[in-house]
Each structure stands twice: as C-alpha cells, then as structure tokens.
Amino acid sequence: MKVLYIGGYSRSGSTMLLRVLGEATGTVAIGELIYIFERGFVQDQLCGCGERFRRCPFWNEVSQAAFGVASDKAPGAELMALQHRVLGYGAFPALWVPALRSPAHRRELAEYGEIVGRMYRAIAEISGAHIVIDSSKVPQFARLLTEVPGLELHVAHLVRDSRGSAYSWQRKKVRTEVHWTTAHMDRHSLLRSSVEWDAFNVLFGVDRKRPRTYTLIRYEDLVGDPGPILADLAERIGEPSIAAELRTTREEVSLEISHTVAGNPSRFSSGRTKIVADQEWQRSMPAVQRLLVTAVTAPLLRHYRYPLQVTRETADPLALPGTR
C-alpha cells in the first residue's frame, strides 16, 4: 500500500497540502500519525471531524482493526513510551547509522514499525483508500517508514522560506483540539526555528533516495499555482488519474470533514476554502529578525532558490525566483 508522507519543517503549509490531496479519489488524509498515541489514545484530543478521538467512529474502527479493541482500550501509553525510545532525539544517530543500533533497539524498532504498518493498513481498509496521506513532517518518522515491510513510501518534501516559518512560530494560536482547557500552540525562538529548519530540511535531502519517490515542493510555488504542482506530485507517485483530478485545482477548493490527528487548527475547516499565500512576514517581520534568520539559514535558502534580501518595499508573495 502507498503512504504519501509530507515532510519538512513545521509552519510550512503542510496542513493545507494534506487537506487538498485528501480530497482526491482513493486517498485518505490522516494528519500527523506520529502523534496519535499521545494526542489521540492518551489525551483524547479532538479528531479533525470535531469529535473526541476515543468517540470518533472512524478511529474506533481503525483501533479495532489494528489492535482488536476500541480506542479507549488500546495500549496508548505503552505505545507512546515505545515511540519515544525508538524515535526520540537520543535515538537519531542509530536511526541514520544502523551499525549503532543495539540488539534491544533493533527489536523495538521492528516492533514499533510493525505496529505503525498495522495502523496504516487498518486506515486504508476502513477508509477504502489505497493512498494514505500522512503529514507528520518530522524526518525520524519518515526514516523509520522506509524500513517498514509492505509500505510503499513516497515523500513530498515541503519547503517554505525560513523567514516565513520563523515568523509563524512567533504567532499565538489556540489549539482547538485541546477541548478541556484553553491551550496555545508552541512558540519557538527565532534561533531555534532557524536551526531546526536547517536540520529538518538537510535530513530529508540526505534521505531523498530511500523512499520510492521524493518530490521537492516549495510552499510559495504551491500556493501560487497549485494545479500543476499537485498533478506533478501525483504523476511521480504513479497515480495519473489523481493527477488529472488535481490538475484542475485553483485558488479555491471544497474541503470535506476529515479524520485528522494533530496539525494546524485549519484542519477543522470544511467547505469552500481559498488557497492563499501567507506572506505577512514580508510586511511585518522586523528587519533585525529577518537578518538573524537569513544568516542562520542562508546556504539552504540559496539551495532552494530563495532571495537572501527581501524588504517590505519589494515584497511580492508570488515573485520569488522560479515561481512563475
């Protein structure tokens, strides 16, 4: 079965890409599966359909198919602990250099991979889709998926101008899925978001030959003219009929209710939705902040064909090199 994994750094438009792709025939958009044990099974946050995770009929059916029990009976805490051991930052060296894996780590990686593969198959079975779209983004989960038997992994590496991502991390956003209190999405410092932007994108670039296909997509190109970008992605993963369907996508799409786990609050949106470029950073980001992020991320900005100098006076959200 095919898994289309949206990878890259956060605040890069992954939820928008996920939702649009999830409207195509034969696909199912599930959000960020890497967080399903913590935010779904354990914390019982809201599904994208608006229902609490453990009460959502879709995820209850998936849980029954994958674990033989309803969502509220699944071993979420144990699986969350296992995930932290095999995918936590301390496990990064062993993930990318298998020779460093201890026998215990190899066993736990295989166990976790088998569980994840079982969940993907259950999702495909319950939804009736043959392509599962996962927007988990993080490189370590994608690295693991390349080793899961039976999965045909395709990676869509989504890149956004580092200054746009860093600016977005400064915003205060309510986490809609946390239904029992008022909570806000994490806010990262400019330095942290810049370093992580570098790290995430480098790791996806290093691993680009491991999945079945790898497609680099710039956020600015996607929002500027989504149809050709989406169609090219579908062609690359061997889905010409979906490519023809997506080629007609323009600046507005109709979104159905989806069963997504974690992600931007926009995953709760449905109905007619405009695809618009979020380029507020070009107008509102202080010059000193732009300079800091540019300095830390300059090599990769050049690699992805972003201009190093962008001012409020010259900013044009769709006039970056290569976007026309």
N, C-alpha and C positions, 0 to 999 in steps of 0.2 A: 504494500500500500504506500501511497505517496504522502509525505509530510512536507509542506512548504513552510519553511522556518524563516520568519522575518527577524533578521539580526541587525545589530548596530547599537548605537548609544541611545539612551532614553531621551525623550522630548524631541524626537525626530520625525514625527508623523506616522509612527507605526500603527497606532490605533485606526487612523484614517485608512491606511493601506489595507489593514486587516479587514475592516468592515466592507470596503468596496470589493475586495476579492471574494469575500464571503457571500456576496450576492450572486456570484456566478453559479451556473448549474453544476451540480456534482461536487461542490465544495462546502465545507463547514468551518466557520471561524470560531475558535475556542478561547481566544485571548491568550493569556500567559500561563501555560500549563505548569511551568516551574513553580508557581505559587499556589497550586491547587491544594496541596496538603496543608499548608499553613493557613491560607486565607479562606479556603473552602471547607475542607473537612474539619479543621480545628476551630477556626474563628467564626465560621458560618457567616461570612460576609455575603453581600448581595451578588447574585448572578446578574449578568447583563440584561436578563429578562425582567429584573426588578424583584424577583422572589429571593428569599433567603436560600443560600446554597443547598442546605440539607432538605429544604422543602421543594426544590426545583425538580419537577418530574423528569426532565432530561438527565440531570446529573444523578438522580436516583437510579434511573435505568442503566446509566453508564457504570455506576458503582456496583449494581447487581451483576452486570455482565463481567466486570473486571475482577471483583472481589467476592461475589456471591452474597453480599449483604447490602442493605441500604446505606445511604451516605452517613447517617448518624451512627452506624455500627462499624464503619470502616476504620482500620488502624491508622488514622491520620497522624497522630502524634509520633508513632513509631516510624512511619514513612518519612515524616518531616525530619526526624533526627538522622535517619539513614541518609537522606539527601544532603544534609549539612555536612556529614562526614565525607561524602564522596565528591561533592561539588563546591564545598567551602573554599575560601581563598587559600587556606593551607594546603588544599589538595591540587592547586593549579600546576605545580611542577610535575607531579605524577600524571596528571591528565594529558599534558603535552609531551611528556617523556615517559613512555610506558615502562622503560627499564627501571624507573624509580619506584614502581608500584610494588608494595609488599604483597605477599600471598593473601593477607586479610583484605587489603584494599582491592585486589583483583576480584575476590569473591563478592565483596559488597558492591563493586561497580557492576558486576554481572547481574547481581540480584536486583539492583536499582534499575538497570537497563531493561531487564525482563518485565518489571512492574510497569515502567513507562510504555514499553511496547504493547503490553496488555491493555493499557488505558487507551492508547491511540486506536487499537483495533476495536475496542468497545465503542469508542466515539464514532468511528466510521460505520460500525454495524447499526448503532441506534439512530444515527442521523441519515443513513442511506447514502452518504457521500463517499467518494473514492479519493478525495484530496482533503486532508486535514490541515488547516492553516493555523499556525502557532506563532504568536507574536512575543514570545518570551524574551527575545533580543539578546540575552547575555551569551557570551562566547562559550562558556564552560558547558552549558546545556547543549548547545549545538555540537560541541566536540564530543560529548557523550553519545549523542544521537547517531553519529557516524559509525558507532560500534554496536548499535542495537540491531540484532538479526531481524530480517523481514521488513525493515523500513527503507524506503527509497527516499533519501533526504535531498531536498532542494533548498538552497539558501538564497533568499533575497536580502542582500546586504544594503540596508537603507542608511544613507549618509546625509546629514544636514550640516550646513555651515556651523562650525563650532561656536561661533558667537551667538547664533540663534538658539542653540541648545543651552548654552551657559546662561543666557538671559532668561530663558524659560524656567530654568531651575531656581531663579530668584523670585518667581511669582508665588503668591499664596493661593493655593487651590484646595477646596474642600473635597475630601474623599467621600463621595456619595455612597460607596459600598459599605462603609462603616456605619451601620444603621443604629447602633446603640448609644452613640455619642457623637459630638462634633469633632472630627479629626481632619487634619490637613496633610496633603502630600509632602514628602520630604523636600527640604530646600538645601541645596548644596552650595558651597562657596565657589567662586569663580575658578580658583586654583584647582579644587577637587574635580569639578566638572570638566575642566580642560584636560587634566591628566587622564581622567577616565575616558574621555572622548578619544584621546590618542590611543590608550591601551585597548579599548574595545575594537576600534577600527583596525589597528595593527593585527590583533589576534584573528579577526575574520579574514584579513588579507592573507595572513600566513596559512590559514586553513582552507583557502579557496579551492584547492584541488581535491579535498577529501569528500565533500558531498557529491551527489550525482551531477548536479549543476550548481553554478554560482553566478548570480546576476547582481551587478552593482547598480543601484538606483540612487540618484540624488533627489532629495526631497523637493528642491526647487524645480527640477525638471518635471517631477511627477505632478505637482500642483499647477504647473504652467500649461501642460498639455497631457493629461492622464491617459487618454486612449491609447496612443502608440506605446507608451511605457508599459502599461498593463498588458497589452497584446504581445509585446516582445517577451515579457516575462512568461506568459502562458505558452508561447511557442517554444521557449527554451526548455520548459519542463515537460514538453511533449503533449500539450493539450490544445491542438489547433481549433477545436470547436469553441473552447472557452476563450481563446484568443479573439475569435471573430465576435464573440459576445461582448468582450471587454473593450474592443476597439472603438465601440460607439460611445464610450464613457466621455463625458464632457465636464463642464464646471458644476453640474448638479446631478445628484444620484438619489435614488429612492432606497432607503435602508429599512429592512425588516427587523423585528426584535431578534436579538441574538443571545445565545447562551455562552457568554464570555466570562472568563475568570481573570480578574485583575486587569489593570491597564488604566488609561486616561479616563476621566469621567465621561468623556464623549461617547464611550462605548454604550452608554444607556440611551443614546439618542436613536430615534427612528423617524421614518417619514422622509419627506423631501429635504435633502441636506446639500448645502453648497460646498464645493471643494475650493477653498480659498487659501492663499499663501499667508502664513503668519509671519510677517516681517516687521513686527513692532520694534524689534531690537535695532533695526537700521535707523529708526526715527528717535528712539527713546534711550538707547543704551549709552551711558556716559563715555566719552572718548577714552578716558583712562582705563575703563573696564574693557573696552574693545581692544585697546593696545595690549593689555595683560593677556587676554585670551588668545589674541593673534600671536603674541610672542611664544606662548607655550605650544601652540598647535600649528605654527607656520609651515613646517615641512609637509604635513599631511594636507593642509589647506591647498598648497601648491599642487600636490599629487592629485587631489580631487578637482582641480581647476577652479578654485575659488580665489577671488582677488584679495590681496592682503590689505588693501586700503579701501574702506567703504565709509563714506561720510553721509551725514543726514542730507546734504545738498545733492549728492549724486546717487543716493539710494534708489534703486528700481528693483522691486522684488523679482522681476522676471527677466532682468537684463544681465544676468551673470554669464560669463563666457560659456558657450556650448549649450545654452538653454533654448535657443531659438531653432 
